Amino acid sequence: MSNLVIIPILLPLFSAVLMLLFTKNMKLTRAAAAAAVLLNTAYSAFLVWKVYSETPIVLETGGWKAPYGIILVADYLSVLLVLAANIVTAAAVFYSFHTLNEKLQKFYFYPLTLLLLTGVSGAFITGDLFNLFVFFEVLLMASYALIILGGTKQQFRESLKYIILNLFSSILFVTTVSFLYSVTGTVNMAQLAQRVAEVEQQGVLTGIGILLFVVFATKGALFPLFFWLPRSYIAPAPVISALFGALLTKVGIYSILRVFSLIFVHKLELTHSFFLILAALTMLAGVIGALSTHNVKLIIAYNILPAIGFMMLGIGTFSAEALAGTVYYLLHDMGIKAALFFLVGLLTMHAGTSDLRKMGGYIHSAPVLGWMFFLSCLVLAGLPPFSGFIGKLILLKSAMLEGHYIVSGIGLFSSLLILFSVIRIFIGAFWGEHTAPKQPVPKTAAASAGVLLTLGVFMGIGAEWIYPWIQVTGDWLYDPSGYIDSVLKEGTE
C-alpha cells in the first residue's frame, strides 16, 4: 500500500516525458495533458480519502528503513495540498486550450506544466530536507522555462531577476542543509525533530533554523524579500501567472509550516514572534503595492502578499486552531488566486490592454466575466459566507486569543484594502462608458475559472463539513509526535 504515495509524482513526470515524443501534434498533446491531469487529480482525491479514513502512508524507497533511506510521507497536510495543486493545474491546462496561442503550446508548455506539478507534489510529500531541496530545483527548472515562454523583452528582464534570486536561495538552501546534517547527523525531518528536541535547540541550531527560514521566505516572498515577485509573475502568459501565483509561493509557505511546526519549535519566543512581525509587514506591503498601480495584472500579483501574511499569522500564533486556519487559508488561496489570474487574463484579452484607465463598460460585452470577477473579489477579501471569510475568521480569532491584537488589527485593515484594490478593477473595467472590446471572451476558458470559484464558494458554505478535516490537520501539526511515530516506527519494525 505504501507505493501509493509515489504515484502523484511519477504520473505527471512520465506523462511529461512521453509528451516530448509528440509535442508537435497539438491535438494529441492536449488530449494527453488533459488525461494526465484529470487522472492525477482523481488519484490525489483517492489518496486524501485513504489517508483520512485510515492512516498516513509512509514509503521507504528502495527498501531502506527510515531514517536511512529516502522517505515519502502522505500525511494529512501533504495529501490536501497535492490535491489542491492538481485541481489548479487541471484548470490551467483546460484554460490554456483557448487562451494560449498554438506557437507557445508547441514550445513544450504542457510537458513543462506537468514537470512543475511533479516538483510541487514531490516537495509536499517528501520526508527529508535534502529531497525538499531536490524537488524545489525540479519545480524551479520548469518555472525558468515557463517564465520566458514567449520571448518578450519584459520576460527576459524579469526572468533574470527571478532566476538569479532563486539560484542564490538554492545555494543557501543546500549549504544550510549541509550545516544541519553536520550538527545532527540526519536530514530526515522526523529524526531531525527528535534530535533538535534532545539538545533543546541550542544557539547553533536556532541559527541554522533562521537560515532555512530566509531560504523559504525568499521563495515564499515574505517581506522584505518579495520585491522580485509582482512583475516577474505578470511577465508570462496569464495561465503561467496563475500557476506561479497559486503554486510556487505556496511551496515556500508549506516549507515554513512544516519545518517550524515539526523541527524548530523550541524557541517560539524568538522564531514565531518574529513571524508575527513579518506577517504584519507583508500584509501592508502587499496592499500598498496593489493600491499603487493601474495595471490589473499587477494588482492581482501584489494581492499574493497579504495572503502570505495571513498564513504567517497562523504559523506565528502557533496553536492547533491557528495552524488549522493556516491550512484552510492556504487551500482557499491556491484556488482563488488561480481563478483571479484566469479572469484578469480574460479581461486583458477582451480589452486589449492591462491598463485599468483604458477600460470601461465591459459588463455589456462580457457580463458573465464581470459577475464572476465580482464574486471572486468577495471570496478573496473574505466576506461571509465564502472561504476567505472562514480562513480569516479562524486565523484572527486564534491570534486574538493569544493576545496578538496589533497584528490582528493590521489583518482586518488589510482585508478592507484588499477588497478596495480588487473592487476598483470591477468598477473601472465593467462600469462606466463602454469601451469597444478587442476580442470575445472564450466561454470554455471562463469555465476553468468558474470551477475554481465554485470550490471557493463551497469551502465557505460547506465549512461545516470541510473544517473537521482541516482541524485534524491542525492537531496533527501542533503535536508532531504522530508524524514522527508514523515515519520512524516503520524504521524500527
N, C-alpha and C positions, 0 to 999 in steps of 0.2 A: 504493500500500500504506500510505502514511503516514496516510491518512484513517481507518485502522482505530483510531487512538488515541482519537479523539473520541467514538466510539460509546458507551463506558461512561458518558459524561457526558450525551450527548444523549438516549439511550434512556429513562433514568428521568425526565429533565426533560420530554420531550414526553409521556410517559405520565402524569405528574402533571398537566400542563395539560389533557390530554384527559379525565382522570377528573373534573375540575371540572365538565364538562358533564353528567355523570350521577351525581353523588355521592349523590343521594337514593335511587337504585336500588342497594341494597346488594348484591344478588346479582350484578349486572353489575360493580359496583365491585370486589368481592372477586375476581371472576374476572380482571378486568383487572390488578389489583395482583399476583395470583399469576403471571399470564402474563408481566408485565413483569419481575418479579424473577427468575423462572426463566430467561427468555431472556437477561437481562443477566448472570446467573451463568454460564450456558453460554458466552456470548460472552467473558466475562472469563477463563474456563478456556482457551478457544481462544487468547486473546491471550497468556496465560502460555506456552503451548506454542510459539507463534510466536516470542516474544522469546527464550526459552531455546534453541530449536532453531536459530534463525538469528542475529538481532542486535537490539539495542534499536532502537525505532522513534521517529523524531522527526517531528512535524508542525509545519510553518511555516504558521500560519493566514493566510489572505488572500494567500498567495504572498510574504509579506515574509520575506526571508532573516534567519536568526539573525545577530546578536543584536538586530535592529531590530524585529522583529515579535513577536507573541505565540507562544510556543513551548510545545508539549505534548510530553512525553517519556515514552514507555513503556519504562522500563528494568527491570532485574532486580528492583529493590526495589518500584517503584510497581505493577507488574502483580500481584505477590504480594499486596500489601495491598489492591488493588482487588478481587481475587478473594475474599479473606477478608471484606471489607466486604459484598460481595454475598451471600456464604453466610449471614452473620449476619442481614442484612436479610431474606433469603428465609425463614429460620427464624422471624424475628419476625413477618412477615406471616401465615404459617400459624398461628403461636401465637396471634395476635390474634383469629382467627376464632372461637375458643371461650373466650376469656378477657376480651375487651374488650366491654363492653356496646354494643348497637347505636347508642345515642344518641351515644356517643363516636366510634364508627366513622363516623357520618354527619357529624361535625364535622371532616371533611377529614383524618382520621388517615392514610389511605393516600396521598393526594397529598403531605402533609407528610413522610411517611416517605420517599417517593421523592425529594422535594426535598432532604432530609437526605442521602440517598445520593448525589445529584448533587454537593452541596458537598464531601462526603468524598472521592469519586472524583476530583473536579477538583483538590482540594488535593494528593492523591497524585501526580497526573500532571503538573501544571503545571511549567513550566521557568523561571519567573521569580517574584521575590518579591512584586511588586505583585499578580499574579494569585493568588498564595497568599493574600494578604490578601482578595481578592475572593471566593475560594471559602470562606475562613473565614466571611465575612459571610453567604454563602448558607446554609451549614450552621447558623450561629447563628440566622438568621432562622427557619429551620424548627424549631430547638430551642426558641426562645422561644415559639412557638405550641404545641409539643408539651408543654412543661413545665406549661402552665396548662390543658391539655385535661382537663376535668372540673370546674374552677372551685371547688375546695375552698379553705378558708381557709389550710390549710397550703401548698397550691400557690402561692397568691398571695404568701404571706410568703417562701417560699424562692425563688420566681421573681424577686422584687425584688432579692434579694441576687445571684442568678445573672446577671441582666441588667445590673445596674449594674457589676459587676466585669468582665464581658465587654466592655461598652461602653468602660470605661476602658482595658482591654488593647488593644482595637481602635484607639482613638485613639493610644495609644503605638506600636502596630504601624505605622500609616500614617505617623506622624511619623518614626519611626526609618528606615523605608524611604526617605523623602524625604532624610534626612540622608545615608544611604548613597549615594543617587543623586548628591547634590551633591558627594560626595568622589570617587566612582569613575566617574560618568557613565553608569551602567547599572544595571538591575535584573535582567538575565538572569543566572541563577545560574552558568552555565558561564563567562561572561565575568567575573563577579564573582570567581570562583575564580582566574582568570588575573591580574586587576588587583590583587587583595589580595596575591597571591604576588609580583608585580612590585615593590610598595612595601614588601614584607616586613612587612606588617601593623603599621603604626605605631600609636602610642597611641590616636589618634582612632578608628581602625578597630576596635581592641580594645574601646574604649568603646561603639561602635555595636553590636558583637557582643554585649556584655553586655546592652545594652538589648533587643536581639532575644531574647536568652535569657530575660529577665524576661517578655517577652510570651508566649513559648512555655511557660515554666514555669508561668505563670498558667493558661493553657489546658490544660496537662498535669497540673496540680495537684501540683506539687512542693513540698516543704517550703520555706518556711513558708506558701506560697500555696495550700494545699489546703483551708483552713477552709470554703470555700463548697461544696465538693463533696458530702460524705456525705449531708447532709439534703436538699440540692437534688435529688440523684439518686434518692432514695426517695419524693419528693413525688408524682410522677405515677404512672400505672398501671405494673405490673411490666414489660410489654412495652416501654414507653418507657424505663424504667430500664435495661433490658437494652441497648437501642440506645445510650443515653448511655454506659453503662459500657464497652461493647465498642468504640465508635467515637470518641466525642468526645475523650477524653483521649489516645487513640492518635494522633490527628492532631497534637496538640501534641508528643508524643514523636517522631513521624515528622519534624516540622519541625526539632527539635533534632538528630536523627540526620542529616538531610540537610544542614543548614546548617553543622554543626560537624564534618562529615566531608568536606565539599566546599569551603567558603569559609574559615572561620576555623579553620585547622589549623596555624597558625604560632606560636602561643603556648600550646602544650599544658601547659606547666608552670603557667600561670595558669588558663586556662579549664577544661581537662579535670581538673586536680587538684581544682578547686572542685566539679566534677560529682561526684567520688567522695564528698566530704563530704556533699553534698546527697542522694546516693543512700542513704547510711547513715541520715541523719536522716529521710528519707522512709519508709524501711522501718520504723524504730522508731515513728514517729508513726502509721503505719497499723495495726500490730499492737496498739499500746496502745489506739487507738480501738476496734478490733474486740473487744478483751477487756473494754472498759469498759461495754458495753451489752448489754441483753437483747432488743433489737429485731432480729429475724433479718434484716430487710432492711438495717438499718444495719450489721450485721456484714459482710455481703457488700460493701456500699458502701465501708466502711473498707478492705477487703482489695484494693481497686483500688490503694491507695497503695503497699504493699510491692512489687507487680508493677512499678509505675513506677520504684521504687527499683532493682530488679534491672536494668531496661533502662538506667537511667542508669549503673549499674555498668559495663555493657559499653561505653557511649559514652565514659565517663571513662577506662577502661582503654586503649581505642583501639589495638587490634591487629586484624588481619584475622579472627582467630578470635573475639575478643571481639565484634566487630561482627556476625559471623555468629550468635553466640549471642544478641545483642540482637534480631536479625530473627526467629530461631527462637522466642524467648520472646514476642516481640510477637504473632506469629501464634497461638501457643498461647493467650495471654491473651485475645485477642479472642474466641475460641471459648468458652473455659471460663467467662469472666465472663458472657457472654450466657446460657450454659446454667445457671449458678448463679442468676442473676436470674430466669430462667424457672421453675426448680424452687422457689425461695423464694416466688415469686408463687403457684404452685400450692399450696404448703404453707399460706400465709396464707389463701388462698381456702378450702382444706379445713378449716382450723382456725377461721376467722372472726376471727383476731387475728394480730398480728405479734409479740406478747409471748411469748417463749420460756417464761416461767414459767407460762403458762396452757395449755401444750401438753403432750402426752404420749400414748404408746401408739399412734401412728398407723401403726406398722408392721403393725397388724392390719387397718386400714381402707384403707391405701394402701401396700401392700408394694413395688410397683414404684417408686413415687415415693421411698420410703425408701432402697432399694438404689441407685437412680440417684443420689440425693444423696450417699450414702456414697462411691460411686465418683468422683463429682465432687470430693469433698473430697481424695481421694488424688491426683487429677490436679492440682488446684490447689496442694497443698502440695509437690508434686514428688517423690512416691515412685516408685521404679522399678516397672515399665518405662514409665511414662506420659510425655506430652510435657513436663510441668513439670519432671520429673527431667532430661530431656535438655537443656533450655534452661538450667537452673540449673547442671548439670554443666559445660557449655561456659563459661558466664559465670564461675563460681567458679574453674575451672581456669585460665582466661586471667588473671583478676585475681591469683591466687596466683603465676603465672609472672612477672608484672610486679612482684611484691613488695607487693601491696596486701592484707596479711594481716588488718589490723584490720577493714576494710570487708567482707572475705570472711567473717570470723568473725561479724560482725553479720548478714550474709546467711544464714548457716547457722542462727544463733539465731532469726532472724525466721521462717525456714521452719518451725521447730518450733512457734512461737507461732501461725503461720497455721493449721497443722494443728489445734492445740488449739482455736482460735477457731471453726473451722467444724465440727469433730467434736462439739463440745458442742451444736451445733444438732441433729445427728443423734441424739445420746444423749438430749437433753432433749425433742425432739419425737417421736421414734419409739420410744423405750423407756419404761419406767415404767408407771404406771397409765394405763389407756386413757381418753382424753377424747373425748366424743361429737363427731364431726365435724359441720361446718355444711353442707358441700357435697361431692359426689363430685369426684374428680379427672378432668378431661376427658382421655381417652386420646390424642386427636389432638394436644392441646397438649403433653402429655408427650413425644410423638414428636418434636416440634421440638427439645426439649432433648436427646433421645436421639441425634438426628443430630449435633449439635454435640459431644456427649460421645463419640460413636463416633470422630469425627475427632480428638479429643484423644488417645484411646487409640491410634489408628492412627499419629498423629505420633510416639508413643513407641515402639510395637512396630515400626513401619516406618521408624524413623530411619535405618537403613542405606540406604534408597532415597531418603529425602527430604533428608537432610543435605547430600549433594553439591550439590544445587541451592542450598541456603542458603549453602554455602561459596563458591559462585560469587558470590553477592550480597555476602558479606563481603569478598571480594577486590576486588570492584568498588567498594565503598565506601571501602576502605582506600587504594586507588590511584585517585584521581578522574580521572586522565588519560583513561580510557576514556569517562567521561561527558562530559568537556569536548570531546574529539575528536568524539564522536557528534553533539553539538549544533553546534559551531562549524565543523566540517568541512563540514556542509551549507551553511553560510553562505558558504563560500569556493569552492564548486564552480561 
